[in-house]
Amino acid sequence: MIKVFTTPSCVYCHALLDWFDDLGLDYSEMNALDFPEVQSVPLTIFVDENGTETSVQGFDRPKIKKLLKSGNF
């Protein structure tokens, strides 16, 4: 499972979501304004088959690629 916390005006958020769409990934977009604990966006949470969460702050393409290759999300 992939959860992406975004805001409507975040350019990097929309670039990340466009990239995920191009890759054909399923994800849930969450409005970060509804979650006061989210301090910056984009924030992507990857949850593997065991329920282990890994977060990526910002549009860190190399880190995201590495996670996608190594996990089942």
N, C-alpha and C positions, 0 to 999 in steps of 0.2 A: 504494500500500500504506500502511496505517496501523497503527502499533504503539503500544499504550498500556501503559505500565508502571504497575502499581497495587499496592496492598497490601490485604489483606482488611479492615482496619479503617478505611480512608480513605473518609470520606463524600463528598469531592469526586470521588474516583475513580469511585465508583458513580454519582454524579450525571452525570458525563461519559459513562460507558458507557450509561446510560439515555437520555441525549440522542442519542448516536450510534445507538442502537437505534431511537429515534423517527424519526430521519432516514433509517433504512434503510441505514446505512453498514456496510461490511464492515471489520472490524478484527481484529487479533490482540492478545489480552490477555496480558501478560507479568507474572509475579510479580516485582516489584522486589526482593524479598528474595533472589532468586536472582542478582541483578546488583549486586555491591557498588559499581560505578561510578555507579549511580543513587542520588543523594543525597536527592531529594525527589520526591513524587508528587502528582498524576498527572504523568507525563511522556509526551507524545505525540510520536511521530516520524512525519512524513509523508515518504514516499519517492515522488517523481514518476517519470514514464516514463523519464527519463534517469538515474535512480538518485541524483538529488540529494536529500539529506535536509534537512528543516527541522524543528526541534524547538520544541515549545511547552511551557513549564513552567507547571504549575498548570492550573486550569480557566478559561482565558482565552478566553471565548466569542467576543468580537469578533475576536481574532486568528485563531481557528480558522475562523470564518465566512469571513474574508477569504481564508485559504488554500484552503478548499474551493471558493470561487468562482473562484480563479485557477489552480488546479492540477488535475492528473489523478491522483487518488489512489485 
